[in-house]
Amino acid sequence: MDRKQFEAYMTKNAEQIERIRQSAHALHQSVNQTYGDDLPYGYHLDMVVQGIRNFGHLVCAGENDVLPLFFGGYYHDSIEDARLTYNDVMKVANKYMTMEQALMATEIVYALTNDKGRSRKERAGERYYKGIRETPYAPFVKLCDRLANITFSCTGENADNRRMKEVYKNEMPHFLGAINPHSDDDRLKVPQEVVLQLAECLIDDLEREEQNGKVWWHEY
């Protein structure tokens, strides 16, 4: 889908997208979840969806997938962080779209929900990534989630921001390989344009010049 067509679909569905946005913001506020030091969690959700706005045309298969794609972005942490169940998410999604669309939207959210685990590695293991690779739009929404987190970490000044920037940088080769099913289905693609933006956030000019051999932003 070209960008102009995707933008037209966003405009056509703007009112419903805004309703989804407001309900997601309210949900995370209801459990007192914040982002960074003291930002409302909606700040992160909006950053994730900005990635969908900027790059969604690269993966979106048609107008019927626009609302599920945006819902997946706004609600991607609702099971993991806001105490919703799969069925809860489905009920919410059904308020804004058809049953078929709601199923697609809920599957995105479910795929992006971390597993139970004692560590970051256990919570995002092979079973988790397999679910992402097999779910339409989940690789893309997960990539937008990572782009949002990395952008925030790279623009922050405190020690936690710097620490997470290094975590994300070290994880990137495995992360990109783990979410990418190498499929011909546009809905499962990991767009190079988004990966390059991740690289711009993480790799400074000197490092870019000094890289030898494989580089994760070209081969994944």
C-alpha positions in Angstrom: 0.0 0.0 0.0 1.4 3.4 -0.8 1.7 6.1 1.9 -1.1 8.3 0.4 -3.6 5.5 0.5 -2.7 4.6 4.0 -3.0 8.3 5.1 -6.5 8.4 3.5 -7.5 5.3 5.5 -6.2 6.9 8.7 -8.2 10.1 8.0 -11.3 8.1 7.2 -11.0 6.1 10.5 -9.6 9.0 12.6 -12.6 9.3 14.9 -12.5 5.6 15.8 -8.7 5.6 16.2 -9.0 8.5 18.7 -11.6 6.7 20.7 -9.3 3.7 20.9 -6.5 6.0 21.9 -8.5 7.6 24.7 -9.7 4.3 26.1 -6.1 2.8 26.1 -4.8 5.9 27.9 -7.6 5.6 30.5 -7.0 1.9 31.0 -3.3 2.4 31.9 -4.0 5.4 34.0 -6.6 3.3 35.9 -3.7 1.0 37.1 -1.5 4.0 37.8 1.1 2.9 35.2 3.7 5.5 34.3 6.5 5.7 31.8 10.1 6.8 32.5 10.2 8.8 35.8 6.7 10.3 35.9 5.2 10.4 32.4 1.7 9.0 31.9 1.9 5.6 30.1 -0.1 7.1 27.3 3.1 8.9 26.3 4.7 5.6 25.3 1.5 4.3 23.6 1.4 7.5 21.4 5.1 6.9 20.5 4.4 3.4 19.4 1.4 4.5 17.3 3.5 7.2 15.8 5.6 4.5 14.3 2.5 2.9 12.9 1.5 6.2 11.4 4.9 6.7 9.8 5.5 3.2 8.5 2.1 1.4 8.5 1.8 1.7 4.7 4.7 -0.7 4.4 2.8 -3.6 5.9 -1.0 -2.8 5.8 -2.8 -5.1 3.4 -6.1 -3.1 3.2 -8.5 -0.7 4.8 -10.0 -3.4 7.0 -6.7 -3.9 8.8 -6.2 -0.3 9.7 -8.3 -0.3 13.0 -6.8 -3.7 14.2 -3.3 -2.3 13.5 -3.9 0.9 15.5 -5.7 -1.0 18.3 -2.7 -3.4 18.5 -0.4 -0.4 19.0 -2.5 1.3 21.7 -3.4 -1.9 23.5 -0.2 -3.9 23.1 0.6 -3.8 26.9 -3.0 -4.2 28.1 -2.7 -7.9 29.1 0.8 -7.6 30.4 0.5 -4.4 32.4 -3.2 -3.5 32.8 -4.7 -6.7 34.1 -6.9 -7.5 31.1 -7.5 -11.0 29.8 -7.6 -12.1 26.2 -11.4 -12.1 26.4 -11.4 -8.6 28.0 -9.3 -7.3 25.1 -11.7 -8.9 22.6 -14.7 -7.3 24.2 -13.0 -3.9 24.1 -12.0 -4.3 20.4 -15.5 -5.3 19.5 -16.7 -1.9 20.5 -14.7 -0.3 17.7 -14.7 -2.7 14.9 -16.2 -5.9 13.4 -15.8 -9.2 15.0 -13.3 -10.3 12.4 -11.2 -7.2 12.9 -11.5 -7.5 16.7 -10.0 -11.0 16.5 -7.1 -9.8 14.5 -6.5 -6.9 16.9 -6.7 -9.1 19.9 -4.3 -11.6 18.4 -1.7 -8.8 18.0 -2.1 -7.9 21.6 -1.8 -11.5 22.8 1.3 -12.1 20.7 3.0 -9.1 22.2 2.3 -10.1 25.8 5.4 -11.4 27.5 5.5 -14.9 29.0 5.9 -15.6 32.7 9.6 -15.5 33.7 12.1 -14.6 36.3 14.2 -12.5 33.9 13.9 -10.4 30.8 15.3 -13.3 28.8 12.8 -15.8 30.2 9.9 -13.5 29.6 10.8 -13.1 26.0 11.9 -16.6 25.0 11.5 -18.6 21.9 7.8 -19.4 22.5 7.1 -15.6 22.8 8.9 -14.8 19.6 7.3 -17.7 17.7 3.9 -16.2 18.5 5.0 -12.9 17.2 6.4 -14.4 13.9 3.1 -16.3 13.3 0.7 -13.4 14.0 -0.2 -10.8 11.3 1.2 -7.4 12.2 2.7 -8.5 15.4 6.3 -8.2 14.1 5.7 -4.7 12.9 3.9 -3.5 16.1 6.7 -5.1 18.2 9.2 -3.2 16.1 7.3 0.0 16.6 7.3 -0.7 20.4 11.0 -1.2 20.3 11.5 1.9 18.3 9.5 3.9 20.8 11.5 2.6 23.8 14.9 3.1 22.0 14.0 6.6 21.0 13.1 7.4 24.6 16.3 5.8 25.9 18.5 7.7 23.4 17.0 11.1 24.2 17.0 10.7 28.0 19.8 11.9 30.2 19.6 9.8 33.3 21.5 6.6 34.1 18.5 4.3 33.5 18.1 5.7 29.9 21.8 5.1 29.2 21.6 1.6 30.7 18.6 0.6 28.6 20.2 2.1 25.4 23.0 -0.4 25.9 20.6 -3.3 26.6 18.7 -2.6 23.5 21.8 -2.2 21.4 23.2 -5.6 22.6 19.8 -7.3 22.1 19.2 -5.9 18.6 20.8 -8.7 16.4 18.9 -11.4 18.3 15.7 -9.3 18.5 15.5 -8.6 14.8 16.2 -12.3 13.9 13.6 -13.5 16.4 10.7 -11.4 15.2 11.3 -11.8 11.5 9.6 -14.8 9.8 11.1 -13.9 6.4 7.6 -14.1 4.9 6.3 -12.9 1.6 3.1 -11.8 3.5 3.3 -8.0 3.9 1.5 -8.3 7.2 4.5 -10.2 8.7 7.2 -8.0 7.3 9.9 -6.3 9.4 10.4 -3.1 7.3 14.0 -2.1 6.6 13.0 1.6 6.9 12.1 1.0 10.6 15.3 -0.9 11.2 17.4 1.9 9.8 15.6 4.4 12.1 16.5 2.1 15.0 20.1 2.1 13.8 20.2 5.9 13.7 19.1 6.0 17.3 21.6 3.5 18.5 24.7 3.8 16.4 26.6 7.0 16.4 28.7 8.1 13.4 32.0 6.9 14.7 30.7 3.4 15.5 29.0 3.3 12.1 32.3 4.0 10.3 34.2 1.4 12.4 31.8 -1.5 12.0 33.3 -4.5 10.2 31.6 -7.6 8.8 27.9 -8.1 9.5 25.8 -5.2 10.7 22.4 -5.9 12.2 20.6 -3.1 10.5 21.4 -4.6 7.0 21.2 -8.3 7.8 18.5 -9.8 10.0 
